[in-house]
């Protein structure tokens, strides 16, 4: 799949972090870009700097009416959407037992159902043109679960599974699907935007409780550079065949590859049990 020479990008969650850096780099390349945030005033400076190439829109991805309006505005202004980047979302930490229902549901509304809804809204145009790229920013937590991140990991695993099926459906239509799985980066994920339900159960002090405390301590000192991450995302989309997975950062790369190797080893160790669960093959007869 090769993009057109002058692609139109649509990026969610552009007020800070990956979304903002990606929007800035895309605009610097001269491409037209829809930059969205829950409050469009937080991305208005991009329009001031890059002029008519940028369209700033208010978009809360949990609001279907806003999704429909934003996609319509993008079509009216630029004629199409070539690259959709589902970046909006946030982190929530708690032990599994102490997770709060309203926090869990809000997490899934933003990280999962909003991503689903926006993708559905953009697909008809891409399908009609037989071209496009969809980039879902998930997380290392979409491939590996950690203490205190059970519900966040569940939301990102959901996005990964969705992307697997989406890729199988739209690849024959010329549409590429890439999941970006960042490790720790210097964004607001572990700072302003992080929600936590503190653990008060002593049995979880060394697992979920300890990791929540350590997360607070690393905010602003993570090894990952959001600008370099954004450059890697653009490079991936520009490939003739964009990768299905793009893990970013050494910490994330090491964590994912170690976990996947261990998982394959564990599954292979249970080969006899796996194959033995089928109905026995019918015996053949020479008669």
Backbone bond lengths (Angstrom), bond angles and torsions (degrees), N, CA, C in turn:
res aa  C-N    CA-C-N  psi(-1)  N-CA   C-N-CA  omega(-1)  CA-C   N-CA-C  phi
1 X - - - 1.447 - - 1.516 109.27 -
2 X 1.295 117.43 125.16 1.460 121.81 177.33 1.519 109.03 -117.94
3 X 1.330 116.72 132.63 1.452 120.37 179.27 1.519 110.55 -75.67
4 X 1.324 115.39 161.11 1.450 120.28 173.82 1.524 108.69 -65.67
5 X 1.334 116.32 163.93 1.458 120.54 -176.41 1.523 113.17 -67.41
6 X 1.329 116.80 -25.74 1.460 121.22 -177.02 1.526 108.83 -126.03
7 X 1.341 117.77 70.49 1.459 119.87 -172.35 1.525 113.01 -71.08
8 X 1.308 114.56 148.20 1.460 122.13 174.32 1.530 107.71 -100.27
9 X 1.333 116.23 122.75 1.461 121.98 -179.03 1.520 109.65 -102.71
10 X 1.312 115.84 148.84 1.462 123.26 174.60 1.527 105.84 -131.88
11 X 1.338 116.73 114.24 1.465 121.84 -172.09 1.521 109.57 -123.14
12 X 1.327 116.93 129.85 1.463 120.53 176.79 1.529 109.97 -97.86
13 X 1.329 114.92 157.49 1.458 120.24 176.97 1.514 113.68 66.93
14 X 1.331 117.25 50.54 1.473 120.96 -173.35 1.522 114.12 -95.73
15 X 1.310 118.93 6.09 1.460 118.70 -176.58 1.525 112.19 -71.65
16 X 1.354 116.62 -30.93 1.465 120.86 -179.09 1.525 109.25 -148.68
17 X 1.339 115.06 176.29 1.459 121.68 167.82 1.513 116.28 60.75
18 X 1.336 114.47 -142.71 1.461 120.54 -176.31 1.523 111.65 -56.75
19 X 1.323 116.95 -44.68 1.454 120.23 -176.11 1.510 112.60 -60.65
20 X 1.307 116.58 -43.69 1.465 119.97 -178.70 1.528 111.29 -67.92
21 X 1.319 117.14 -45.43 1.464 119.70 -179.46 1.517 111.07 -65.61
22 X 1.325 116.58 -39.34 1.462 119.73 178.32 1.522 110.42 -64.63
23 X 1.326 117.44 -45.53 1.464 120.59 179.12 1.529 110.93 -58.56
24 X 1.316 116.41 -44.30 1.465 120.40 -178.88 1.523 111.50 -62.50
25 X 1.337 117.00 -44.65 1.461 120.25 -178.70 1.525 111.72 -68.15
26 X 1.327 116.67 -38.13 1.464 120.10 178.11 1.532 109.93 -64.23
27 X 1.319 116.70 -43.69 1.466 120.35 179.16 1.527 111.45 -66.04
28 X 1.327 116.69 -36.75 1.470 119.42 178.30 1.522 111.89 -62.83
29 X 1.319 116.20 -27.51 1.463 119.94 177.50 1.526 112.51 -78.56
30 X 1.310 116.92 -1.10 1.454 121.18 177.44 1.514 114.72 88.32
31 X 1.329 116.46 9.39 1.464 119.52 -178.31 1.523 110.22 -89.05
32 X 1.322 115.10 149.91 1.462 120.54 177.43 1.525 109.02 -77.79
33 X 1.326 115.04 140.35 1.460 119.20 -170.82 1.525 111.27 -144.97
34 X 1.318 115.01 132.30 1.462 121.38 170.39 1.523 106.29 -92.73
35 X 1.330 116.44 115.43 1.461 121.33 -178.81 1.526 107.64 -108.02
36 X 1.318 116.28 123.73 1.455 119.41 -174.29 1.526 111.25 -123.25
37 X 1.317 113.95 152.83 1.459 123.07 174.29 1.519 106.11 -156.91
38 X 1.308 116.78 161.67 1.460 118.23 178.62 1.527 111.03 -59.36
39 X 1.319 116.55 -31.83 1.467 122.12 174.42 1.522 107.34 -120.93
40 X 1.322 116.62 109.77 1.469 120.30 -175.29 1.523 112.65 -63.72
41 X 1.326 118.04 -19.36 1.467 119.44 178.52 1.529 111.33 -63.26
42 X 1.333 116.38 -24.22 1.464 119.71 -178.68 1.527 112.19 -75.58
43 X 1.320 118.07 -11.24 1.471 121.08 176.98 1.530 111.27 -121.26
44 X 1.332 116.52 9.50 1.464 120.48 -179.10 1.521 111.83 -62.47
45 X 1.327 117.42 -29.39 1.458 120.12 -179.46 1.522 112.19 -63.91
46 X 1.337 117.13 -27.09 1.460 119.95 178.19 1.525 110.44 -68.57
47 X 1.315 116.60 -36.06 1.472 120.14 175.77 1.521 109.71 -67.59
48 X 1.328 116.40 -41.22 1.469 119.91 178.75 1.524 110.76 -61.09
49 X 1.336 116.31 -37.70 1.467 120.20 -176.49 1.519 112.62 -80.50
50 X 1.339 117.15 -38.42 1.465 120.05 -171.66 1.524 113.89 -111.91
51 X 1.307 117.43 0.62 1.448 120.85 171.37 1.517 114.74 65.82
52 X 1.331 115.43 -140.07 1.459 120.97 -172.44 1.519 113.83 -67.00
53 X 1.341 118.26 -12.93 1.468 119.64 177.81 1.521 111.86 -71.53
54 X 1.327 116.83 -18.92 1.458 120.90 -177.89 1.521 110.51 -110.42
55 X 1.305 115.77 136.78 1.460 122.40 173.62 1.519 107.43 -123.05
56 X 1.332 116.37 112.73 1.462 121.42 -179.10 1.522 109.30 -93.93
57 X 1.329 115.73 128.24 1.460 120.70 -178.11 1.524 110.21 -133.63
58 X 1.316 115.54 145.49 1.461 120.64 170.40 1.525 108.38 -79.77
59 X 1.324 116.24 127.53 1.459 119.76 -179.22 1.521 109.96 -149.79
60 X 1.312 115.09 115.46 1.450 122.06 168.21 1.520 105.34 -102.94
61 X 1.323 117.34 114.77 1.461 120.36 -170.74 1.520 113.42 -68.94
62 X 1.319 117.96 -6.79 1.468 119.20 176.09 1.530 111.18 -87.91
63 X 1.324 117.38 -1.55 1.467 122.53 -177.26 1.523 109.34 -109.14
64 X 1.333 117.15 107.57 1.459 120.96 -176.36 1.530 112.08 -61.32
65 X 1.331 117.13 -37.60 1.457 119.85 179.86 1.526 110.88 -63.17
66 X 1.331 117.09 -39.80 1.462 119.64 177.78 1.525 111.28 -68.25
67 X 1.328 117.01 -36.33 1.468 120.10 176.42 1.522 110.15 -60.82
68 X 1.315 116.54 -50.28 1.460 120.53 -179.22 1.523 111.48 -60.04
69 X 1.337 116.25 -42.26 1.462 120.13 -179.22 1.517 111.30 -66.61
70 X 1.323 117.54 -39.73 1.470 120.78 -178.81 1.523 111.31 -67.28
71 X 1.330 117.46 -43.77 1.465 120.46 179.16 1.526 109.94 -64.61
72 X 1.333 117.25 -39.76 1.465 120.47 177.34 1.521 111.33 -64.23
73 X 1.333 117.28 -41.75 1.465 120.83 179.43 1.519 111.14 -64.85
74 X 1.327 116.88 -38.10 1.465 120.17 177.45 1.525 110.53 -63.13
75 X 1.330 116.31 -43.11 1.462 119.66 179.04 1.512 112.34 -65.29
76 X 1.327 116.32 -39.56 1.462 120.14 -179.84 1.527 111.43 -66.82
77 X 1.332 116.36 -38.20 1.472 120.19 -176.66 1.521 112.13 -80.98
78 X 1.339 117.52 -46.32 1.456 121.03 -171.52 1.528 114.34 -114.08
79 X 1.320 117.77 -9.84 1.460 120.34 175.55 1.510 115.64 91.30
80 X 1.335 116.76 -20.61 1.466 118.90 -175.97 1.530 108.72 -171.27
81 X 1.328 115.22 171.56 1.463 123.22 170.56 1.523 106.79 -127.44
82 X 1.333 116.67 119.55 1.459 121.45 -179.42 1.524 112.56 -96.10
83 X 1.325 116.57 -34.69 1.462 121.42 -178.59 1.520 108.64 -130.11
84 X 1.321 116.57 119.87 1.461 121.78 173.72 1.522 108.56 -104.29
85 X 1.323 116.64 126.79 1.464 121.20 176.27 1.531 107.97 -116.02
86 X 1.320 115.45 107.13 1.464 121.72 175.98 1.523 108.17 -85.10
87 X 1.318 115.22 91.26 1.463 121.14 -175.74 1.523 112.69 -108.82
88 X 1.323 118.44 -23.53 1.461 121.33 -175.64 1.528 110.91 -60.91
89 X 1.304 115.86 140.31 1.457 121.36 178.97 1.518 109.55 158.20
90 X 1.326 115.54 177.43 1.462 119.17 -178.83 1.519 109.11 -158.47
91 X 1.335 115.80 172.52 1.449 121.60 -178.28 1.512 112.80 -101.77
92 X 1.300 115.52 147.96 1.465 122.26 173.87 1.521 107.58 -136.74
93 X 1.332 115.95 130.68 1.460 121.05 -179.24 1.521 110.85 -122.78
94 X 1.323 114.75 138.80 1.458 123.37 172.73 1.521 106.11 -169.86
95 X 1.325 116.25 165.36 1.456 116.53 165.99 1.520 107.37 -71.28
96 X 1.315 117.24 158.71 1.460 119.95 178.68 1.529 110.11 -58.41
97 X 1.305 116.46 -46.74 1.471 120.78 -175.46 1.521 112.13 -64.15
98 X 1.334 116.98 -33.79 1.461 120.40 -174.87 1.525 113.71 -97.31
99 X 1.326 117.73 5.19 1.449 120.26 178.21 1.523 111.95 -60.50
100 X 1.333 115.66 139.30 1.465 121.19 -178.13 1.524 109.74 -97.11
101 X 1.323 115.39 133.26 1.460 120.25 -172.42 1.522 112.22 -58.04
102 X 1.328 117.85 -42.62 1.465 118.94 -177.48 1.529 111.19 -67.38
103 X 1.334 117.68 -33.09 1.460 121.02 177.65 1.536 110.51 -71.19
104 X 1.323 115.93 -40.44 1.469 120.16 -179.64 1.521 110.24 -63.68
105 X 1.324 116.73 -45.11 1.457 120.27 -178.72 1.528 111.81 -67.49
106 X 1.324 116.71 -38.35 1.467 119.56 177.04 1.526 110.59 -64.51
107 X 1.341 117.06 -38.17 1.459 121.70 176.92 1.516 110.78 -59.56
108 X 1.320 116.55 -47.11 1.460 119.91 -179.08 1.530 112.03 -69.90
109 X 1.314 117.73 -34.39 1.464 119.66 176.73 1.528 110.86 -58.57
110 X 1.322 116.65 -44.97 1.463 120.72 -177.03 1.523 112.29 -79.00
111 X 1.331 117.17 -49.57 1.464 121.08 -171.41 1.516 113.53 -80.87
112 X 1.324 117.15 -25.25 1.467 120.47 -173.15 1.523 111.80 -116.53
113 X 1.324 117.11 -64.06 1.458 119.50 -172.27 1.526 112.05 -69.07
114 X 1.332 117.44 -32.44 1.462 119.47 174.71 1.513 111.76 -65.61
115 X 1.323 115.99 -42.83 1.469 120.91 176.85 1.523 110.50 -61.22
116 X 1.334 116.67 -44.20 1.464 120.33 178.49 1.535 110.74 -58.83
117 X 1.330 115.79 -48.43 1.461 120.74 -173.72 1.525 112.15 -65.69
118 X 1.325 116.73 -42.16 1.464 119.20 -179.43 1.524 110.50 -68.12
119 X 1.309 116.82 -38.71 1.465 120.14 177.48 1.525 110.35 -61.07
120 X 1.326 117.22 -45.53 1.465 120.06 178.08 1.519 111.42 -59.69
121 X 1.324 117.25 -37.44 1.455 120.99 -177.64 1.527 112.64 -69.05
122 X 1.336 116.49 -31.06 1.471 120.98 -176.39 1.533 112.34 -89.56
123 X 1.316 116.49 -26.57 1.468 119.97 -174.28 1.526 115.45 -57.11
124 X 1.333 120.98 -41.01 1.472 118.57 -176.75 1.523 113.92 -54.96
125 X 1.342 116.69 -42.30 1.458 119.30 179.64 1.512 112.56 -66.97
126 X 1.333 117.31 -42.57 1.461 120.85 178.16 1.529 110.67 -64.00
127 X 1.314 115.24 -41.22 1.473 119.33 -179.56 1.527 110.66 -64.38
128 X 1.311 116.34 -40.96 1.465 119.90 179.21 1.517 111.54 -63.01
129 X 1.330 117.26 -38.92 1.465 121.07 -178.37 1.526 112.54 -85.46
130 X 1.355 115.98 -9.73 1.470 120.86 -177.53 1.527 111.60 57.61
131 X 1.336 115.90 41.22 1.471 120.75 179.95 1.516 109.13 -164.08
132 X 1.313 115.22 151.21 1.453 120.08 175.79 1.509 111.56 150.87
133 X 1.326 114.96 169.30 1.461 121.86 177.13 1.511 108.41 -140.28
134 X 1.321 115.97 135.69 1.459 122.67 176.64 1.521 107.70 -118.93
135 X 1.319 115.73 122.76 1.460 121.94 -179.38 1.521 107.67 -114.67
136 X 1.318 116.58 117.47 1.455 121.97 177.55 1.523 109.31 -105.84
137 X 1.319 116.10 114.72 1.461 120.11 179.26 1.523 106.98 -82.67
138 X 1.320 115.66 105.62 1.456 120.07 179.49 1.529 107.61 -101.46
139 X 1.305 118.85 -111.47 1.464 121.83 -177.75 1.512 108.52 179.41
140 X 1.321 116.38 161.50 1.465 119.20 166.43 1.530 108.96 -53.58
141 X 1.335 116.61 -32.02 1.464 121.23 178.57 1.522 112.41 -67.06
142 X 1.322 117.90 -9.96 1.452 120.60 172.73 1.511 112.55 -78.83
143 X 1.332 116.47 -10.37 1.461 122.56 -179.73 1.524 112.46 -123.19
144 X 1.334 116.43 -19.11 1.468 122.06 -177.51 1.527 108.27 -138.69
145 X 1.320 117.47 132.60 1.456 121.05 176.24 1.520 111.62 -95.62
146 X 1.328 116.60 139.76 1.461 122.03 -179.96 1.533 109.88 -124.14
147 X 1.323 118.57 155.29 1.467 120.53 175.34 1.529 110.49 -56.44
148 X 1.294 116.97 139.81 1.465 127.44 178.87 1.527 113.21 80.18
149 X 1.319 117.77 -9.87 1.467 120.54 -177.23 1.525 112.65 -112.23
150 X 1.323 117.19 24.12 1.456 119.67 -175.19 1.513 113.77 -58.25
151 X 1.317 117.66 -45.09 1.469 119.92 -177.18 1.528 111.09 -77.68
152 X 1.314 116.87 -35.71 1.474 119.83 173.54 1.521 109.94 -63.55
153 X 1.345 116.86 -46.55 1.457 120.62 178.99 1.528 110.61 -61.18
154 X 1.324 117.09 -39.27 1.463 120.11 178.54 1.519 110.83 -61.35
155 X 1.340 116.95 -39.97 1.467 119.48 179.16 1.518 111.28 -66.16
156 X 1.322 116.96 -38.27 1.460 120.18 -178.93 1.528 111.69 -77.36
157 X 1.349 117.45 -34.57 1.459 119.52 172.25 1.527 110.20 -61.49
158 X 1.333 116.91 -37.40 1.465 120.35 177.71 1.523 110.67 -61.75
159 X 1.324 116.90 -43.26 1.464 120.26 178.90 1.522 111.07 -64.64
160 X 1.321 117.18 -36.26 1.469 120.61 178.56 1.531 110.75 -66.82
161 X 1.333 117.56 -45.76 1.452 120.15 179.50 1.523 111.78 -63.57
162 X 1.322 116.16 -41.88 1.462 122.21 175.12 1.526 110.45 -57.30
163 X 1.322 116.12 -43.45 1.468 120.69 -177.63 1.523 111.66 -67.73
164 X 1.333 117.61 -34.71 1.465 120.11 175.44 1.523 110.70 -59.26
165 X 1.329 116.21 -49.26 1.460 119.89 -179.16 1.528 111.34 -68.32
166 X 1.328 116.12 -40.52 1.462 119.99 178.60 1.523 110.51 -59.20
167 X 1.328 116.97 -45.70 1.465 120.59 -179.74 1.522 111.44 -60.15
168 X 1.323 116.71 -40.49 1.469 120.08 179.81 1.526 111.50 -64.65
169 X 1.328 116.95 -33.16 1.460 120.72 -178.34 1.523 113.30 -79.96
170 X 1.343 116.90 -36.92 1.471 118.48 -170.28 1.523 114.12 -102.91
171 X 1.322 118.64 -10.86 1.472 119.51 177.73 1.528 111.49 -56.47
172 X 1.343 119.74 -42.63 1.470 118.83 178.27 1.533 113.33 -65.79
173 X 1.340 117.01 -12.33 1.459 121.18 -179.35 1.526 111.85 -98.48
174 X 1.325 117.26 6.14 1.457 120.88 178.35 1.511 114.49 83.71
175 X 1.324 117.36 17.73 1.465 121.94 -178.36 1.527 109.01 -110.15
176 X 1.311 116.29 127.80 1.464 121.62 -179.91 1.524 110.32 -97.20
177 X 1.328 116.03 148.77 1.458 121.90 177.68 1.527 108.43 -128.27
178 X 1.316 116.08 124.90 1.463 122.07 178.87 1.519 109.52 -126.85
179 X 1.324 116.63 133.82 1.456 120.96 169.07 1.523 108.67 -102.03
180 X 1.310 115.98 129.90 1.462 122.12 175.72 1.522 107.22 -101.39
181 X 1.341 115.98 124.06 1.463 121.12 -175.59 1.531 110.56 -117.81
182 X 1.331 117.41 86.66 1.460 119.67 -179.81 1.520 111.89 -76.52
183 X 1.330 114.43 147.98 1.457 120.76 166.44 1.517 108.59 -88.65
184 X 1.339 119.09 -145.16 1.468 121.38 -179.60 1.536 111.36 -73.40
185 X 1.315 117.11 119.84 1.460 123.20 177.97 1.520 109.52 -127.97
186 X 1.315 115.95 158.02 1.467 120.77 -178.15 1.524 110.82 -81.20
187 X 1.314 114.13 69.87 1.459 122.47 173.80 1.527 107.61 -116.90
188 X 1.330 116.58 -172.82 1.457 120.65 178.36 1.523 112.94 -84.47
189 X 1.354 117.33 5.11 1.471 118.91 -174.90 1.525 111.38 -54.90
190 X 1.341 116.71 -46.33 1.457 120.80 -177.39 1.523 112.52 -91.27
191 X 1.318 116.83 3.77 1.451 120.74 -177.97 1.514 112.65 -114.76
192 X 1.334 115.70 -111.26 1.456 121.61 -172.97 1.525 113.84 -58.10
193 X 1.329 117.42 -39.23 1.464 119.31 -171.79 1.536 113.89 -87.41
194 X 1.333 117.43 -9.78 1.467 119.96 -176.12 1.522 111.27 -74.17
195 X 1.325 115.46 132.89 1.463 120.95 173.42 1.527 108.55 -108.01
196 X 1.319 115.41 142.08 1.464 120.25 -179.73 1.531 110.26 -138.75
197 X 1.311 114.87 144.67 1.454 122.04 165.86 1.525 105.97 -110.06
198 X 1.315 119.12 104.07 1.467 120.98 -175.05 1.523 111.51 -56.51
199 X 1.311 115.10 141.97 1.459 120.52 178.27 1.522 110.03 -86.88
200 X 1.321 116.03 127.18 1.461 121.06 178.84 1.528 111.99 -113.88
201 X 1.315 117.52 1.67 1.459 122.04 179.81 1.535 108.24 -90.75
202 X 1.306 115.75 120.90 1.461 120.39 -174.17 1.523 112.88 -59.21
203 X 1.303 117.44 -31.33 1.463 120.71 -178.50 1.529 112.70 -63.91
204 X 1.322 117.53 -18.88 1.472 121.07 -179.92 1.524 112.77 -104.70
205 X 1.337 116.71 6.30 1.462 119.75 -176.51 1.522 112.46 -60.48
206 X 1.333 117.32 -36.67 1.459 120.59 -177.32 1.515 114.51 -86.24
207 X 1.312 117.66 -6.01 1.471 120.82 -178.77 1.525 109.87 -117.51
208 X 1.319 117.47 -88.53 1.463 120.37 -177.96 1.523 111.70 -62.08
209 X 1.332 117.41 -44.22 1.459 120.20 -179.03 1.512 112.71 -62.21
210 X 1.322 116.59 -43.66 1.462 120.70 -179.24 1.520 111.28 -65.30
211 X 1.321 116.74 -40.22 1.463 118.05 -178.18 1.525 111.20 -70.47
212 X 1.322 118.15 -34.62 1.466 119.22 177.14 1.524 110.60 -63.62
213 X 1.302 116.65 -40.08 1.465 119.82 177.99 1.517 111.64 -65.60
214 X 1.325 116.93 -42.01 1.461 119.99 -178.95 1.525 111.15 -67.71
215 X 1.331 117.13 -32.86 1.456 120.16 178.57 1.518 111.01 -61.92
216 X 1.319 116.93 -43.73 1.464 120.15 178.13 1.530 110.93 -59.64
217 X 1.326 115.94 -36.74 1.451 120.27 -174.93 1.509 115.10 -72.50
218 X 1.342 117.36 -24.43 1.462 119.05 -176.40 1.515 113.03 -93.63
219 X 1.326 118.13 -9.03 1.462 120.13 -177.22 1.522 111.02 -56.91
220 X 1.308 115.33 124.72 1.459 121.46 -178.28 1.506 114.38 91.26
221 X 1.335 117.04 -7.74 1.463 120.93 -179.83 1.529 112.65 -123.05
222 X 1.315 117.33 14.03 1.462 120.17 -179.67 1.539 109.93 -65.68
223 X 1.331 116.95 151.89 1.463 119.85 -177.05 1.528 114.52 -74.47
224 X 1.328 118.03 -20.61 1.458 120.56 -173.93 1.514 113.34 -79.43
225 X 1.343 116.14 137.92 1.461 124.27 -179.79 1.533 108.86 -101.27
226 X 1.337 119.32 113.58 1.466 120.74 -178.55 1.529 114.26 -58.82
227 X 1.322 117.79 -31.66 1.463 120.36 179.54 1.532 109.97 -67.07
228 X 1.309 117.12 -46.59 1.465 120.57 178.02 1.525 110.74 -64.30
229 X 1.326 116.72 -34.94 1.460 120.12 176.81 1.522 110.40 -64.10
230 X 1.320 117.35 -43.58 1.459 121.27 179.45 1.534 110.89 -63.30
231 X 1.321 116.63 -39.48 1.471 119.97 177.16 1.527 110.89 -62.68
232 X 1.346 116.52 -38.89 1.464 120.36 178.59 1.524 111.07 -66.25
233 X 1.327 117.55 -37.05 1.462 120.76 177.67 1.519 111.28 -63.50
234 X 1.315 116.70 -45.03 1.468 120.25 179.58 1.520 109.94 -62.58
235 X 1.322 117.35 -45.18 1.463 121.06 179.74 1.524 110.89 -60.06
236 X 1.338 117.27 -38.65 1.464 120.33 179.60 1.518 111.28 -64.90
237 X 1.327 116.55 -43.85 1.461 120.70 -179.35 1.526 111.35 -65.65
238 X 1.333 117.03 -32.00 1.461 120.83 -177.67 1.524 113.25 -76.08
239 X 1.313 118.99 -12.65 1.462 120.28 179.63 1.526 110.53 -66.02
240 X 1.325 115.79 151.69 1.462 119.55 175.74 1.527 110.77 -59.15
241 X 1.329 116.43 -36.81 1.462 121.98 174.79 1.523 108.23 -126.35
242 X 1.324 117.37 93.46 1.474 119.47 179.92 1.521 111.20 -59.65
243 X 1.333 117.77 144.94 1.471 120.23 -178.61 1.519 110.88 -69.61
244 X 1.311 115.29 150.47 1.475 119.48 175.71 1.533 109.87 -72.46
245 X 1.327 118.11 -33.78 1.464 122.24 179.57 1.522 109.93 -127.30
246 X 1.323 115.79 139.44 1.458 121.62 174.50 1.530 107.63 -135.78
247 X 1.337 115.54 93.78 1.468 120.86 177.08 1.526 107.41 -81.79
248 X 1.338 116.89 133.55 1.457 120.56 -174.61 1.525 111.42 -118.88
249 X 1.326 114.82 133.31 1.460 121.88 178.66 1.515 111.85 96.54
250 X 1.343 116.16 143.18 1.456 120.44 -178.61 1.520 111.68 -61.95
251 X 1.338 116.78 -42.97 1.460 119.85 -179.24 1.524 109.97 -58.94
252 X 1.311 116.46 -45.84 1.452 120.07 -179.73 1.510 112.31 -66.78
253 X 1.334 116.91 -42.79 1.462 120.95 179.26 1.524 110.28 -58.72
254 X 1.334 116.57 -47.40 1.464 119.98 -178.91 1.527 111.34 -64.34
255 X 1.332 116.87 -42.45 1.466 120.35 -178.14 1.522 111.32 -64.62
256 X 1.323 116.79 -43.15 1.467 120.81 -176.89 1.522 111.21 -70.42
257 X 1.320 117.11 -48.02 1.462 118.53 -177.05 1.530 111.35 -65.63
258 X 1.346 117.46 -37.74 1.457 120.14 177.58 1.526 110.76 -63.72
259 X 1.336 116.90 -44.94 1.451 120.16 -178.13 1.529 112.14 -67.13
260 X 1.320 117.30 -40.25 1.462 119.31 -179.13 1.526 111.68 -68.68
261 X 1.329 117.20 -38.82 1.472 119.33 176.16 1.522 110.59 -62.45
262 X 1.325 116.41 -43.97 1.465 119.97 179.64 1.527 110.92 -63.55
263 X 1.311 116.51 -36.86 1.467 120.07 -179.00 1.526 111.08 -67.92
264 X 1.322 116.55 -42.76 1.467 119.43 178.09 1.525 110.30 -62.98
265 X 1.329 116.53 -42.48 1.473 120.34 178.23 1.523 110.72 -59.40
266 X 1.328 117.28 -43.84 1.455 121.43 -179.85 1.536 111.31 -64.27
267 X 1.325 116.79 -43.12 1.463 120.46 179.97 1.524 110.88 -65.23
268 X 1.329 116.06 -42.83 1.468 119.54 179.75 1.531 111.35 -64.31
269 X 1.322 117.34 -31.57 1.462 120.55 178.98 1.528 112.02 -66.87
270 X 1.318 116.28 -20.74 1.469 121.13 179.50 1.528 111.32 -103.08
271 X 1.340 117.13 24.90 1.462 120.69 -175.35 1.526 112.10 -59.05
272 X 1.315 116.79 -46.02 1.465 119.25 -177.05 1.529 111.06 -61.69
273 X 1.324 116.58 -42.12 1.461 119.86 178.83 1.527 110.86 -65.09
274 X 1.335 116.20 -38.60 1.455 120.18 -179.72 1.528 111.39 -64.28
275 X 1.342 116.41 -50.41 1.460 120.08 -176.94 1.525 111.27 -70.31
276 X 1.332 116.52 -29.31 1.452 120.26 -178.82 1.516 114.09 -73.19
277 X 1.331 117.79 -7.57 1.461 120.68 179.96 1.527 113.07 -82.87
278 X 1.340 117.85 -9.02 1.470 121.37 176.95 1.524 110.61 -80.00
279 X 1.341 115.35 158.82 1.462 118.49 169.32 1.530 108.84 -59.25
280 X 1.339 118.26 141.95 1.460 119.55 177.47 1.525 111.04 -58.76
281 X 1.324 115.38 141.69 1.463 119.19 177.82 1.522 108.68 -64.79
282 X 1.340 115.95 141.74 1.458 119.61 179.52 1.519 109.70 -66.50
283 X 1.318 114.18 134.30 1.471 118.65 179.12 1.517 109.48 -68.02
284 X 1.311 115.62 136.50 1.470 119.81 176.48 1.508 110.20 -85.98
285 X 1.277 115.29 152.67 1.471 120.30 -177.65 1.512 109.66 -127.30
286 X 1.321 115.51 139.88 1.459 120.43 177.47 1.527 112.23 -80.24
287 X 1.310 115.21 -12.10 1.474 118.29 -175.14 1.501 110.29 -80.79
